Amino acid sequence: MEVVIRENPRQAADLTARLVARELRSNPHLVLGLATGRTMEAVYSILVRMHQEEGLDFSQATTFNLDEYVGIPPDHPGSYRRYMEEHLFNHVNLEPRRTYLPRGMATDIETECRQYEAMIRNHGGIDLQILGIGRSGHVGFNEPLSAMRSRTREKALTPETIEQNASVFGGKAKVPRWAITMGVGTILDTRECILLATGEEKADIIAKAVEGPITSMISATALQLHPHCIVIVDDAAAARLQHTDYYRWIFENERHWAEFR
Ligand code: GLP
């Protein structure tokens, strides 16, 4: 795991977008794993700008989103399909049939989950996965006690997550109780992943996820087992980390970061 600390949310999102863009330029057929949430909005707006102004080309890429709510239609304002259309899909040249999200309206959720895993496999696996982190430490919707080897499945949301996402649905009572999410094992199988977290409300959970013991109570700690994981935080989200001087030194001195400094 590598931790990169940037001064503010804008710079953290900018680095994330530039890393995605670099992968896409070196491999136009990239299989890109996508995440939702407020933190990612800045990343998508930078990618859209790169597409419009620098010709960043998504036409050959395939995307797989981490998760989707169960029981709400794709055009519902709270659905992740709708989020992706608004923030990315409608503004870049991704081929719509290669933008995959679990289908929360599927009649047989178990089959849908199995097929989602098969689809990822058939595309050769995910090359680069971007991740946010929930206050409960979830990645995707892998709530506490998600098995480290779990695959795509239906998961019940915790009260904390429901509260966190209530504003989009107009109140807690309207938030779906269930979601389909890639499993922790699915995420650990990605070739490379980037976790982005910004703001002081993420400082506690980032310290636990990065420097704490691995536990299924905090799914993001599983990323410590990932062979190629980069954690990008701003100063505020880094506030509770112990080894910030070490992380900063590496970013300033490691050759592979030179083009991003
Ligand atoms: C939702 C998503 C997660 C995301 C989290 C953080 O719960 N399922 O994948 O990481 O939100 O959201 P935010 O960036 O708004 O804090």
Residues whose N, C-alpha, C, O or C-beta is under 5 A from the ligand:
A	BS01	GLP	A35 T36 G37 R38 T39 M40 G132 I133 G134 H138 V139 G140 F141
